[in-house]
Amino acid sequence: MSPPDCSSTAPPRGNAARFSASAGPVGWQTAMKRAIRSQAQLRQYLGLAPDGRADHAEAFATFVPLELASRITPGDPGDPILRQVLATAEELTDRPGFVSDPVGDLQAQRGGGLLHKYDGRALIVTHGACAVHCRYCFRREFPYSESGSRTQSWAPALRYIQDHNEIHEVLLSGGDPLTLTDGVLSDLIGRIEAIDHVRRLRIHTRLPIAIPQRITAELAERLDRSRLAVWVVVHSNHAQEIDEHVVATFERMRRAGVSVLNQAVLLAGVNDSAEALSELSLKLVNSGVLPYYLHQLDRVRGASHFWVDIERGKQIIEQLRRSLPGYAVPKYVIEQAGENSKTPIA
């Protein structure tokens, strides 16, 4: 995945950086510009020793906003947020079955960044910029520059949707669609709204978690007045990611009439316990967010060290069922290339 197209200005470091990230939110575009952009910066910011071997994994670039980095416990290499963004030498080891396109995105391309896998739904890969580069990202090798997933190239995707009246729901993904400005995003939503047979809009985003101030009053108002039923699917893997700013962002979306769901990925060393996932689910439902999916890790090259055995995942889900209300237990699923839906595991 290519890093976001923004300034290379280095972030503040040490206590000044930690204070600037927590004293009050800056504009979301400023937050993108001041993000940590190398493993060396990340390690220095958190008081961790350098690791020259891990630096070689930066073929998949580092990008961590200070808003998210400020929730990491300094000096703790096992921190559940840090584990998601810290490169390790394990990424450089090829494992059988871990490939560049684990979910069959390339075979589902229809032009203009559009993927059509499932009946009634189509997905637009808006572009390659993200608010945080997760080391397990299943699109870490996706050819964004070749897919037409750019503003000027959406016309083929929109024509495809217009020509297929069985498509009732459009998903915006990426990268992250909320790295588009409000104006560009509003224009894209308007073009989707103009297609009569589309009834629902789903936005898949990590921004409300990584840079919660991205949900501006203007964006919330635009979603509120859409003729489409709007669903925002956020991505949080651990309760530590959800601070008071994130909770306030959830509230802003809910007040705008937006339904908010969460999807998580089962990750070794991050959330592979009933305790961690129970805490996450309760923090979500207490904020009015529905736990939606718990994904078995997509077998993307470079992420094998995050793999959790499926039998272990089943045991965790069974423990959650015994301790949580049914609506707080996410569906445990795996995505398999060529299948016409997610495959339930338990």
Stockholm file with secondary structure:
# STOCKHOLM 1.0

chainA/1-346         MSPPDCSSTAPPRGNAARFSASAGPVGWQTAMKRAIRSQAQLRQYLGLAPDGRADHAEAFATFVPLELASRITPGDPGDPILRQVLATAEELTDRPGFVSDPVGDLQAQRGGGLLHKYDGRALIVTHGACAVHCRYCFRREFPYSESGSRTQSWAPALRYIQDHNEIHEVLLSGGDPLTLTDGVLSDLIGRIEAIDHVRRLRIHTRLPIAIPQRITAELAERLDRSRLAVWVVVHSNHAQEIDEHVVATFERMRRAGVSVLNQAVLLAGVNDSAEALSELSLKLVNSGVLPYYLHQLDRVRGASHFWVDIERGKQIIEQLRRSLPGYAVPKYVIEQAGENSKTPIA
#=GR chainA/1-346 SS CCCCSSCCCCCCCHHHHHHHHHSSCCCHHHHHHTSBCSHHHHHHHHTCCCCHHHHGGGGSCCCBCHHHHTTSCTTCTTCTTHHHHCCCGGGGSCCTTCBSCTTCTGGGBCSTTEECCSTTEEEEECCSCCSSCCTTCTTTTCCHHHHTCSGGGCHHHHHHHHHCTTCCEEEEESSCGGGSCHHHHHHHHHHHHTSTTCCEEEEEESHHHHSGGGSCHHHHHHHHTCSSEEEEEEECCSGGGCCHHHHHHHHHHHHTTCEEEEEEECCTTTTCSHHHHHHHHHHHHHTTCEEEEEECCCCBTTCGGGCCCHHHHHHHHHHHHHHSCGGGSCEEEECCTTCSSCEECC
#=GC SS_cons         CCCCSSCCCCCCCHHHHHHHHHSSCCCHHHHHHTSBCSHHHHHHHHTCCCCHHHHGGGGSCCCBCHHHHTTSCTTCTTCTTHHHHCCCGGGGSCCTTCBSCTTCTGGGBCSTTEECCSTTEEEEECCSCCSSCCTTCTTTTCCHHHHTCSGGGCHHHHHHHHHCTTCCEEEEESSCGGGSCHHHHHHHHHHHHTSTTCCEEEEEESHHHHSGGGSCHHHHHHHHTCSSEEEEEEECCSGGGCCHHHHHHHHHHHHTTCEEEEEEECCTTTTCSHHHHHHHHHHHHHTTCEEEEEECCCCBTTCGGGCCCHHHHHHHHHHHHHHSCGGGSCEEEECCTTCSSCEECC
//
